[in-house]
Amino acid sequence: MEELDLSQAVWHKATASGIHGQCVEVATNLPGTIAIRDSKDPTGPVLLFAPAEWTAFLNSLK
């Protein structure tokens, strides 16, 4: 499996997290992939999801 280039990821975190919030960040601009990372560790591990998996996850939260 080819490694995904995350250098073009545009990361977003919840506005409610504040400047020192402990949140996850989400990048939705990557082709065919949703990327998730810990905002406290931006160079750390990243979880990758297919768009359908991400949608199912979000729907389960509702």
Predicted model as a PDB file, atoms N, CA, C, CB and O in Angstrom, pLDDT in the B-factor column:
MODEL        1                                                                  
ATOM      1  N   MET A   1       0.836  -1.182   0.000  1.00 46.00           N  
ATOM      2  CA  MET A   1       0.000   0.000   0.000  1.00 46.00           C  
ATOM      3  C   MET A   1       0.882   1.247   0.000  1.00 46.00           C  
ATOM      4  CB  MET A   1      -0.951  -0.003   1.215  1.00 46.00           C  
ATOM      5  O   MET A   1       1.833   1.340   0.776  1.00 46.00           O  
ATOM      6  N   GLU A   2       0.567   2.192  -0.861  1.00 62.00           N  
ATOM      7  CA  GLU A   2       1.323   3.431  -0.974  1.00 62.00           C  
ATOM      8  C   GLU A   2       1.006   4.349   0.201  1.00 62.00           C  
ATOM      9  CB  GLU A   2       1.017   4.136  -2.306  1.00 62.00           C  
ATOM     10  O   GLU A   2      -0.147   4.462   0.619  1.00 62.00           O  
ATOM     11  N   GLU A   3       2.034   4.998   0.726  1.00 76.00           N  
ATOM     12  CA  GLU A   3       1.843   5.911   1.855  1.00 76.00           C  
ATOM     13  C   GLU A   3       1.207   7.209   1.360  1.00 76.00           C  
ATOM     14  CB  GLU A   3       3.194   6.201   2.571  1.00 76.00           C  
ATOM     15  O   GLU A   3       1.591   7.738   0.316  1.00 76.00           O  
ATOM     16  N   LEU A   4       0.242   7.713   2.111  1.00 83.00           N  
ATOM     17  CA  LEU A   4      -0.465   8.937   1.756  1.00 83.00           C  
ATOM     18  C   LEU A   4       0.382  10.149   2.128  1.00 83.00           C  
ATOM     19  CB  LEU A   4      -1.839   8.999   2.457  1.00 83.00           C  
ATOM     20  O   LEU A   4       0.918  10.207   3.235  1.00 83.00           O  
ATOM     21  N   ASP A   5       0.511  11.117   1.223  1.00 87.00           N  
ATOM     22  CA  ASP A   5       1.232  12.358   1.481  1.00 87.00           C  
ATOM     23  C   ASP A   5       0.310  13.308   2.245  1.00 87.00           C  
ATOM     24  CB  ASP A   5       1.731  13.009   0.149  1.00 87.00           C  
ATOM     25  O   ASP A   5      -0.668  13.812   1.693  1.00 87.00           O  
ATOM     26  N   LEU A   6       0.627  13.544   3.510  1.00 92.00           N  
ATOM     27  CA  LEU A   6      -0.204  14.408   4.353  1.00 92.00           C  
ATOM     28  C   LEU A   6       0.259  15.864   4.342  1.00 92.00           C  
ATOM     29  CB  LEU A   6      -0.205  13.889   5.777  1.00 92.00           C  
ATOM     30  O   LEU A   6      -0.303  16.694   5.057  1.00 92.00           O  
ATOM     31  N   SER A   7       1.274  16.185   3.540  1.00 91.00           N  
ATOM     32  CA  SER A   7       1.798  17.552   3.535  1.00 91.00           C  
ATOM     33  C   SER A   7       0.780  18.570   3.033  1.00 91.00           C  
ATOM     34  CB  SER A   7       3.043  17.623   2.683  1.00 91.00           C  
ATOM     35  O   SER A   7       0.890  19.755   3.344  1.00 91.00           O  
ATOM     36  N   GLN A   8      -0.197  18.129   2.270  1.00 92.00           N  
ATOM     37  CA  GLN A   8      -1.224  19.031   1.744  1.00 92.00           C  
ATOM     38  C   GLN A   8      -2.508  19.024   2.585  1.00 92.00           C  
ATOM     39  CB  GLN A   8      -1.552  18.650   0.310  1.00 92.00           C  
ATOM     40  O   GLN A   8      -3.489  19.676   2.227  1.00 92.00           O  
ATOM     41  N   ALA A   9      -2.500  18.303   3.678  1.00 95.00           N  
ATOM     42  CA  ALA A   9      -3.695  18.230   4.524  1.00 95.00           C  
ATOM     43  C   ALA A   9      -3.991  19.599   5.141  1.00 95.00           C  
ATOM     44  CB  ALA A   9      -3.513  17.165   5.636  1.00 95.00           C  
ATOM     45  O   ALA A   9      -3.092  20.289   5.624  1.00 95.00           O  
ATOM     46  N   VAL A  10      -5.258  19.969   5.111  1.00 96.00           N  
ATOM     47  CA  VAL A  10      -5.726  21.187   5.762  1.00 96.00           C  
ATOM     48  C   VAL A  10      -6.468  20.738   7.016  1.00 96.00           C  
ATOM     49  CB  VAL A  10      -6.651  22.061   4.803  1.00 96.00           C  
ATOM     50  O   VAL A  10      -7.561  20.176   6.940  1.00 96.00           O  
ATOM     51  N   TRP A  11      -5.858  20.996   8.169  1.00 95.00           N  
ATOM     52  CA  TRP A  11      -6.378  20.491   9.441  1.00 95.00           C  
ATOM     53  C   TRP A  11      -7.336  21.490  10.070  1.00 95.00           C  
ATOM     54  CB  TRP A  11      -5.230  20.185  10.408  1.00 95.00           C  
ATOM     55  O   TRP A  11      -7.104  22.699  10.048  1.00 95.00           O  
ATOM     56  N   HIS A  12      -8.430  20.956  10.636  1.00 92.00           N  
ATOM     57  CA  HIS A  12      -9.445  21.769  11.321  1.00 92.00           C  
ATOM     58  C   HIS A  12      -9.714  21.160  12.688  1.00 92.00           C  
ATOM     59  CB  HIS A  12     -10.767  21.859  10.484  1.00 92.00           C  
ATOM     60  O   HIS A  12      -9.762  19.939  12.837  1.00 92.00           O  
ATOM     61  N   LYS A  13      -9.890  22.025  13.692  1.00 87.00           N  
ATOM     62  CA  LYS A  13     -10.338  21.533  14.998  1.00 87.00           C  
ATOM     63  C   LYS A  13     -11.536  22.350  15.435  1.00 87.00           C  
ATOM     64  CB  LYS A  13      -9.198  21.610  16.059  1.00 87.00           C  
ATOM     65  O   LYS A  13     -11.793  23.425  14.895  1.00 87.00           O  
ATOM     66  N   ALA A  14     -12.250  21.855  16.389  1.00 75.00           N  
ATOM     67  CA  ALA A  14     -13.467  22.511  16.853  1.00 75.00           C  
ATOM     68  C   ALA A  14     -13.147  23.902  17.391  1.00 75.00           C  
ATOM     69  CB  ALA A  14     -14.162  21.664  17.935  1.00 75.00           C  
ATOM     70  O   ALA A  14     -12.182  24.080  18.133  1.00 75.00           O  
ATOM     71  N   THR A  15     -13.958  24.883  17.015  1.00 72.00           N  
ATOM     72  CA  THR A  15     -13.748  26.237  17.522  1.00 72.00           C  
ATOM     73  C   THR A  15     -13.965  26.310  19.026  1.00 72.00           C  
ATOM     74  CB  THR A  15     -14.677  27.215  16.818  1.00 72.00           C  
ATOM     75  O   THR A  15     -13.421  27.198  19.682  1.00 72.00           O  
ATOM     76  N   ALA A  16     -14.739  25.403  19.579  1.00 70.00           N  
ATOM     77  CA  ALA A  16     -14.991  25.382  21.019  1.00 70.00           C  
ATOM     78  C   ALA A  16     -13.781  24.909  21.815  1.00 70.00           C  
ATOM     79  CB  ALA A  16     -16.176  24.494  21.323  1.00 70.00           C  
ATOM     80  O   ALA A  16     -13.784  24.992  23.044  1.00 70.00           O  
ATOM     81  N   SER A  17     -12.751  24.415  21.142  1.00 74.00           N  
ATOM     82  CA  SER A  17     -11.601  23.876  21.867  1.00 74.00           C  
ATOM     83  C   SER A  17     -10.734  24.969  22.474  1.00 74.00           C  
ATOM     84  CB  SER A  17     -10.764  23.019  20.946  1.00 74.00           C  
ATOM     85  O   SER A  17      -9.997  24.696  23.421  1.00 74.00           O  
ATOM     86  N   GLY A  18     -10.792  26.182  21.971  1.00 68.00           N  
ATOM     87  CA  GLY A  18      -9.971  27.260  22.493  1.00 68.00           C  
ATOM     88  C   GLY A  18      -8.520  27.116  22.069  1.00 68.00           C  
ATOM     89  O   GLY A  18      -8.167  26.198  21.328  1.00 68.00           O  
ATOM     90  N   ILE A  19      -7.692  28.017  22.537  1.00 69.00           N  
ATOM     91  CA  ILE A  19      -6.295  28.048  22.103  1.00 69.00           C  
ATOM     92  C   ILE A  19      -5.482  26.864  22.628  1.00 69.00           C  
ATOM     93  CB  ILE A  19      -5.651  29.339  22.552  1.00 69.00           C  
ATOM     94  O   ILE A  19      -4.564  26.399  21.952  1.00 69.00           O  
ATOM     95  N   HIS A  20      -5.806  26.378  23.814  1.00 67.00           N  
ATOM     96  CA  HIS A  20      -5.061  25.260  24.400  1.00 67.00           C  
ATOM     97  C   HIS A  20      -5.921  24.010  24.524  1.00 67.00           C  
ATOM     98  CB  HIS A  20      -4.518  25.648  25.769  1.00 67.00           C  
ATOM     99  O   HIS A  20      -5.649  23.136  25.347  1.00 67.00           O  
ATOM    100  N   GLY A  21      -6.951  23.936  23.708  1.00 66.00           N  
ATOM    101  CA  GLY A  21      -7.878  22.814  23.784  1.00 66.00           C  
ATOM    102  C   GLY A  21      -7.228  21.489  23.445  1.00 66.00           C  
ATOM    103  O   GLY A  21      -6.313  21.412  22.625  1.00 66.00           O  
ATOM    104  N   GLN A  22      -7.709  20.472  24.081  1.00 74.00           N  
ATOM    105  CA  GLN A  22      -7.247  19.115  23.808  1.00 74.00           C  
ATOM    106  C   GLN A  22      -8.278  18.460  22.898  1.00 74.00           C  
ATOM    107  CB  GLN A  22      -7.042  18.290  25.137  1.00 74.00           C  
ATOM    108  O   GLN A  22      -9.290  17.923  23.350  1.00 74.00           O  
ATOM    109  N   CYS A  23      -7.992  18.520  21.627  1.00 86.00           N  
ATOM    110  CA  CYS A  23      -8.966  18.067  20.627  1.00 86.00           C  
ATOM    111  C   CYS A  23      -8.305  17.208  19.571  1.00 86.00           C  
ATOM    112  CB  CYS A  23      -9.655  19.260  19.968  1.00 86.00           C  
ATOM    113  O   CYS A  23      -7.084  17.061  19.517  1.00 86.00           O  
ATOM    114  N   VAL A  24      -9.142  16.659  18.755  1.00 87.00           N  
ATOM    115  CA  VAL A  24      -8.650  16.030  17.535  1.00 87.00           C  
ATOM    116  C   VAL A  24      -8.787  17.049  16.419  1.00 87.00           C  
ATOM    117  CB  VAL A  24      -9.429  14.704  17.203  1.00 87.00           C  
ATOM    118  O   VAL A  24      -9.606  17.965  16.491  1.00 87.00           O  
ATOM    119  N   GLU A  25      -7.975  16.876  15.388  1.00 92.00           N  
ATOM    120  CA  GLU A  25      -8.068  17.697  14.190  1.00 92.00           C  
ATOM    121  C   GLU A  25      -8.428  16.774  13.032  1.00 92.00           C  
ATOM    122  CB  GLU A  25      -6.726  18.474  13.914  1.00 92.00           C  
ATOM    123  O   GLU A  25      -8.014  15.616  12.985  1.00 92.00           O  
ATOM    124  N   VAL A  26      -9.204  17.311  12.105  1.00 94.00           N  
ATOM    125  CA  VAL A  26      -9.686  16.525  10.972  1.00 94.00           C  
ATOM    126  C   VAL A  26      -9.273  17.219   9.679  1.00 94.00           C  
ATOM    127  CB  VAL A  26     -11.234  16.340  11.034  1.00 94.00           C  
ATOM    128  O   VAL A  26      -9.405  18.435   9.543  1.00 94.00           O  
ATOM    129  N   ALA A  27      -8.775  16.438   8.741  1.00 96.00           N  
ATOM    130  CA  ALA A  27      -8.476  16.939   7.395  1.00 96.00           C  
ATOM    131  C   ALA A  27      -9.392  16.202   6.422  1.00 96.00           C  
ATOM    132  CB  ALA A  27      -6.950  16.733   7.019  1.00 96.00           C  
ATOM    133  O   ALA A  27      -9.361  14.976   6.325  1.00 96.00           O  
ATOM    134  N   THR A  28     -10.206  16.972   5.704  1.00 94.00           N  
ATOM    135  CA  THR A  28     -11.166  16.375   4.764  1.00 94.00           C  
ATOM    136  C   THR A  28     -10.839  16.701   3.319  1.00 94.00           C  
ATOM    137  CB  THR A  28     -12.568  16.847   5.080  1.00 94.00           C  
ATOM    138  O   THR A  28     -11.619  16.371   2.425  1.00 94.00           O  
ATOM    139  N   ASN A  29      -9.701  17.343   3.067  1.00 95.00           N  
ATOM    140  CA  ASN A  29      -9.365  17.757   1.704  1.00 95.00           C  
ATOM    141  C   ASN A  29      -8.493  16.753   0.948  1.00 95.00           C  
ATOM    142  CB  ASN A  29      -8.667  19.079   1.746  1.00 95.00           C  
ATOM    143  O   ASN A  29      -8.070  17.034  -0.173  1.00 95.00           O  
ATOM    144  N   LEU A  30      -8.223  15.610   1.530  1.00 94.00           N  
ATOM    145  CA  LEU A  30      -7.371  14.608   0.878  1.00 94.00           C  
ATOM    146  C   LEU A  30      -8.229  13.694   0.007  1.00 94.00           C  
ATOM    147  CB  LEU A  30      -6.584  13.774   1.934  1.00 94.00           C  
ATOM    148  O   LEU A  30      -9.334  13.328   0.407  1.00 94.00           O  
ATOM    149  N   PRO A  31      -7.745  13.322  -1.167  1.00 92.00           N  
ATOM    150  CA  PRO A  31      -8.568  12.502  -2.076  1.00 92.00           C  
ATOM    151  C   PRO A  31      -8.879  11.122  -1.502  1.00 92.00           C  
ATOM    152  CB  PRO A  31      -7.862  12.343  -3.416  1.00 92.00           C  
ATOM    153  O   PRO A  31      -7.980  10.317  -1.256  1.00 92.00           O  
ATOM    154  N   GLY A  32     -10.170  10.867  -1.294  1.00 93.00           N  
ATOM    155  CA  GLY A  32     -10.619   9.553  -0.859  1.00 93.00           C  
ATOM    156  C   GLY A  32     -10.269   9.186   0.561  1.00 93.00           C  
ATOM    157  O   GLY A  32     -10.362   8.017   0.935  1.00 93.00           O  
ATOM    158  N   THR A  33      -9.866  10.164   1.372  1.00 95.00           N  
ATOM    159  CA  THR A  33      -9.409   9.861   2.733  1.00 95.00           C  
ATOM    160  C   THR A  33      -9.799  10.984   3.686  1.00 95.00           C  
ATOM    161  CB  THR A  33      -7.878   9.645   2.760  1.00 95.00           C  
ATOM    162  O   THR A  33      -9.737  12.163   3.336  1.00 95.00           O  
ATOM    163  N   ILE A  34     -10.200  10.606   4.887  1.00 96.00           N  
ATOM    164  CA  ILE A  34     -10.390  11.535   5.998  1.00 96.00           C  
ATOM    165  C   ILE A  34      -9.282  11.222   6.995  1.00 96.00           C  
ATOM    166  CB  ILE A  34     -11.839  11.405   6.654  1.00 96.00           C  
ATOM    167  O   ILE A  34      -9.116  10.071   7.401  1.00 96.00           O  
ATOM    168  N   ALA A  35      -8.526  12.239   7.390  1.00 96.00           N  
ATOM    169  CA  ALA A  35      -7.412  12.048   8.312  1.00 96.00           C  
ATOM    170  C   ALA A  35      -7.736  12.686   9.655  1.00 96.00           C  
ATOM    171  CB  ALA A  35      -6.111  12.641   7.730  1.00 96.00           C  
ATOM    172  O   ALA A  35      -8.315  13.770   9.714  1.00 96.00           O  
ATOM    173  N   ILE A  36      -7.356  12.001  10.739  1.00 94.00           N  
ATOM    174  CA  ILE A  36      -7.612  12.460  12.098  1.00 94.00           C  
ATOM    175  C   ILE A  36      -6.297  12.421  12.866  1.00 94.00           C  
ATOM    176  CB  ILE A  36      -8.705  11.586  12.801  1.00 94.00           C  
ATOM    177  O   ILE A  36      -5.534  11.461  12.755  1.00 94.00           O  
ATOM    178  N   ARG A  37      -6.033  13.479  13.656  1.00 93.00           N  
ATOM    179  CA  ARG A  37      -4.835  13.495  14.500  1.00 93.00           C  
ATOM    180  C   ARG A  37      -5.125  14.206  15.806  1.00 93.00           C  
ATOM    181  CB  ARG A  37      -3.659  14.173  13.774  1.00 93.00           C  
ATOM    182  O   ARG A  37      -6.135  14.899  15.932  1.00 93.00           O  
ATOM    183  N   ASP A  38      -4.249  14.039  16.769  1.00 89.00           N  
ATOM    184  CA  ASP A  38      -4.331  14.684  18.074  1.00 89.00           C  
ATOM    185  C   ASP A  38      -3.749  16.085  17.945  1.00 89.00           C  
ATOM    186  CB  ASP A  38      -3.578  13.857  19.170  1.00 89.00           C  
ATOM    187  O   ASP A  38      -2.605  16.235  17.516  1.00 89.00           O  
ATOM    188  N   SER A  39      -4.511  17.116  18.306  1.00 86.00           N  
ATOM    189  CA  SER A  39      -4.034  18.491  18.155  1.00 86.00           C  
ATOM    190  C   SER A  39      -2.820  18.789  19.029  1.00 86.00           C  
ATOM    191  CB  SER A  39      -5.147  19.460  18.487  1.00 86.00           C  
ATOM    192  O   SER A  39      -2.048  19.696  18.718  1.00 86.00           O  
ATOM    193  N   LYS A  40      -2.640  18.048  20.110  1.00 86.00           N  
ATOM    194  CA  LYS A  40      -1.480  18.251  20.985  1.00 86.00           C  
ATOM    195  C   LYS A  40      -0.216  17.646  20.405  1.00 86.00           C  
ATOM    196  CB  LYS A  40      -1.746  17.658  22.355  1.00 86.00           C  
ATOM    197  O   LYS A  40       0.881  17.965  20.864  1.00 86.00           O  
ATOM    198  N   ASP A  41      -0.340  16.781  19.409  1.00 89.00           N  
ATOM    199  CA  ASP A  41       0.805  16.078  18.828  1.00 89.00           C  
ATOM    200  C   ASP A  41       0.688  16.081  17.301  1.00 89.00           C  
ATOM    201  CB  ASP A  41       0.891  14.619  19.371  1.00 89.00           C  
ATOM    202  O   ASP A  41       0.478  15.031  16.693  1.00 89.00           O  
ATOM    203  N   PRO A  42       0.822  17.254  16.682  1.00 88.00           N  
ATOM    204  CA  PRO A  42       0.586  17.346  15.236  1.00 88.00           C  
ATOM    205  C   PRO A  42       1.565  16.558  14.366  1.00 88.00           C  
ATOM    206  CB  PRO A  42       0.631  18.768  14.829  1.00 88.00           C  
ATOM    207  O   PRO A  42       1.284  16.316  13.192  1.00 88.00           O  
ATOM    208  N   THR A  43       2.685  16.165  14.910  1.00 91.00           N  
ATOM    209  CA  THR A  43       3.622  15.344  14.134  1.00 91.00           C  
ATOM    210  C   THR A  43       3.512  13.867  14.489  1.00 91.00           C  
ATOM    211  CB  THR A  43       5.052  15.820  14.361  1.00 91.00           C  
ATOM    212  O   THR A  43       4.275  13.041  13.989  1.00 91.00           O  
ATOM    213  N   GLY A  44       2.559  13.543  15.352  1.00 92.00           N  
ATOM    214  CA  GLY A  44       2.362  12.163  15.786  1.00 92.00           C  
ATOM    215  C   GLY A  44       1.544  11.357  14.798  1.00 92.00           C  
ATOM    216  O   GLY A  44       1.378  11.753  13.644  1.00 92.00           O  
ATOM    217  N   PRO A  45       1.038  10.237  15.252  1.00 94.00           N  
ATOM    218  CA  PRO A  45       0.294   9.332  14.364  1.00 94.00           C  
ATOM    219  C   PRO A  45      -1.004   9.949  13.846  1.00 94.00           C  
ATOM    220  CB  PRO A  45      -0.020   8.038  15.092  1.00 94.00           C  
ATOM    221  O   PRO A  45      -1.601  10.820  14.479  1.00 94.00           O  
ATOM    222  N   VAL A  46      -1.413   9.473  12.690  1.00 95.00           N  
ATOM    223  CA  VAL A  46      -2.639   9.932  12.030  1.00 95.00           C  
ATOM    224  C   VAL A  46      -3.493   8.711  11.724  1.00 95.00           C  
ATOM    225  CB  VAL A  46      -2.323  10.742  10.720  1.00 95.00           C  
ATOM    226  O   VAL A  46      -2.994   7.701  11.227  1.00 95.00           O  
ATOM    227  N   LEU A  47      -4.772   8.809  12.021  1.00 94.00           N  
ATOM    228  CA  LEU A  47      -5.725   7.763  11.655  1.00 94.00           C  
ATOM    229  C   LEU A  47      -6.359   8.144  10.326  1.00 94.00           C  
ATOM    230  CB  LEU A  47      -6.815   7.564  12.764  1.00 94.00           C  
ATOM    231  O   LEU A  47      -6.714   9.302  10.106  1.00 94.00           O  
ATOM    232  N   LEU A  48      -6.496   7.165   9.446  1.00 95.00           N  
ATOM    233  CA  LEU A  48      -7.078   7.406   8.129  1.00 95.00           C  
ATOM    234  C   LEU A  48      -8.362   6.601   7.968  1.00 95.00           C  
ATOM    235  CB  LEU A  48      -6.072   7.047   7.014  1.00 95.00           C  
ATOM    236  O   LEU A  48      -8.429   5.430   8.344  1.00 95.00           O  
ATOM    237  N   PHE A  49      -9.372   7.241   7.408  1.00 95.00           N  
ATOM    238  CA  PHE A  49     -10.671   6.609   7.206  1.00 95.00           C  
ATOM    239  C   PHE A  49     -11.151   6.854   5.779  1.00 95.00           C  
ATOM    240  CB  PHE A  49     -11.703   7.141   8.226  1.00 95.00           C  
ATOM    241  O   PHE A  49     -10.876   7.900   5.190  1.00 95.00           O  
ATOM    242  N   ALA A  50     -11.857   5.894   5.242  1.00 96.00           N  
ATOM    243  CA  ALA A  50     -12.564   6.101   3.981  1.00 96.00           C  
ATOM    244  C   ALA A  50     -13.735   7.039   4.270  1.00 96.00           C  
ATOM    245  CB  ALA A  50     -13.056   4.731   3.353  1.00 96.00           C  
ATOM    246  O   ALA A  50     -14.263   7.029   5.383  1.00 96.00           O  
ATOM    247  N   PRO A  51     -14.151   7.844   3.299  1.00 95.00           N  
ATOM    248  CA  PRO A  51     -15.272   8.752   3.543  1.00 95.00           C  
ATOM    249  C   PRO A  51     -16.529   8.058   4.074  1.00 95.00           C  
ATOM    250  CB  PRO A  51     -15.609   9.475   2.275  1.00 95.00           C  
ATOM    251  O   PRO A  51     -17.206   8.602   4.947  1.00 95.00           O  
ATOM    252  N   ALA A  52     -16.847   6.877   3.568  1.00 96.00           N  
ATOM    253  CA  ALA A  52     -18.037   6.156   4.051  1.00 96.00           C  
ATOM    254  C   ALA A  52     -17.882   5.758   5.514  1.00 96.00           C  
ATOM    255  CB  ALA A  52     -18.294   4.904   3.192  1.00 96.00           C  
ATOM    256  O   ALA A  52     -18.851   5.797   6.272  1.00 96.00           O  
ATOM    257  N   GLU A  53     -16.678   5.377   5.915  1.00 95.00           N  
ATOM    258  CA  GLU A  53     -16.435   5.030   7.327  1.00 95.00           C  
ATOM    259  C   GLU A  53     -16.604   6.261   8.208  1.00 95.00           C  
ATOM    260  CB  GLU A  53     -15.015   4.430   7.514  1.00 95.00           C  
ATOM    261  O   GLU A  53     -17.199   6.174   9.282  1.00 95.00           O  
ATOM    262  N   TRP A  54     -16.094   7.393   7.772  1.00 92.00           N  
ATOM    263  CA  TRP A  54     -16.198   8.631   8.538  1.00 92.00           C  
ATOM    264  C   TRP A  54     -17.659   9.056   8.672  1.00 92.00           C  
ATOM    265  CB  TRP A  54     -15.375   9.748   7.873  1.00 92.00           C  
ATOM    266  O   TRP A  54     -18.099   9.462   9.747  1.00 92.00           O  
ATOM    267  N   THR A  55     -18.403   8.958   7.571  1.00 94.00           N  
ATOM    268  CA  THR A  55     -19.820   9.303   7.604  1.00 94.00           C  
ATOM    269  C   THR A  55     -20.577   8.391   8.560  1.00 94.00           C  
ATOM    270  CB  THR A  55     -20.426   9.216   6.201  1.00 94.00           C  
ATOM    271  O   THR A  55     -21.427   8.862   9.317  1.00 94.00           O  
ATOM    272  N   ALA A  56     -20.284   7.101   8.537  1.00 95.00           N  
ATOM    273  CA  ALA A  56     -20.937   6.162   9.456  1.00 95.00           C  
ATOM    274  C   ALA A  56     -20.606   6.513  10.899  1.00 95.00           C  
ATOM    275  CB  ALA A  56     -20.511   4.713   9.150  1.00 95.00           C  
ATOM    276  O   ALA A  56     -21.480   6.455  11.764  1.00 95.00           O  
ATOM    277  N   PHE A  57     -19.365   6.874  11.167  1.00 91.00           N  
ATOM    278  CA  PHE A  57     -18.968   7.274  12.512  1.00 91.00           C  
ATOM    279  C   PHE A  57     -19.747   8.513  12.965  1.00 91.00           C  
ATOM    280  CB  PHE A  57     -17.456   7.547  12.563  1.00 91.00           C  
ATOM    281  O   PHE A  57     -20.302   8.537  14.063  1.00 91.00           O  
ATOM    282  N   LEU A  58     -19.782   9.536  12.113  1.00 89.00           N  
ATOM    283  CA  LEU A  58     -20.502  10.756  12.477  1.00 89.00           C  
ATOM    284  C   LEU A  58     -21.993  10.486  12.684  1.00 89.00           C  
ATOM    285  CB  LEU A  58     -20.309  11.824  11.399  1.00 89.00           C  
ATOM    286  O   LEU A  58     -22.598  11.045  13.599  1.00 89.00           O  
ATOM    287  N   ASN A  59     -22.584   9.645  11.852  1.00 94.00           N  
ATOM    288  CA  ASN A  59     -23.996   9.313  12.012  1.00 94.00           C  
ATOM    289  C   ASN A  59     -24.256   8.566  13.312  1.00 94.00           C  
ATOM    290  CB  ASN A  59     -24.476   8.484  10.836  1.00 94.00           C  
ATOM    291  O   ASN A  59     -25.327   8.702  13.905  1.00 94.00           O  
ATOM    292  N   SER A  60     -23.286   7.778  13.757  1.00 94.00           N  
ATOM    293  CA  SER A  60     -23.455   7.045  15.025  1.00 94.00           C  
ATOM    294  C   SER A  60     -23.425   7.973  16.226  1.00 94.00           C  
ATOM    295  CB  SER A  60     -22.368   5.986  15.174  1.00 94.00           C  
ATOM    296  O   SER A  60     -23.910   7.606  17.296  1.00 94.00           O  
ATOM    297  N   LEU A  61     -22.869   9.161  16.075  1.00 87.00           N  
ATOM    298  CA  LEU A  61     -22.817  10.129  17.170  1.00 87.00           C  
ATOM    299  C   LEU A  61     -24.128  10.880  17.354  1.00 87.00           C  
ATOM    300  CB  LEU A  61     -21.703  11.116  16.931  1.00 87.00           C  
ATOM    301  O   LEU A  61     -24.391  11.445  18.415  1.00 87.00           O  
ATOM    302  N   LYS A  62     -24.938  10.879  16.315  1.00 83.00           N  
ATOM    303  CA  LYS A  62     -26.211  11.638  16.369  1.00 83.00           C  
ATOM    304  C   LYS A  62     -27.259  10.931  17.176  1.00 83.00           C  
ATOM    305  CB  LYS A  62     -26.747  11.886  14.976  1.00 83.00           C  
ATOM    306  O   LYS A  62     -28.374  11.433  17.316  1.00 83.00           O  
TER     307      LYS A  62                                                      
ENDMDL                                                                          
END                                                                             
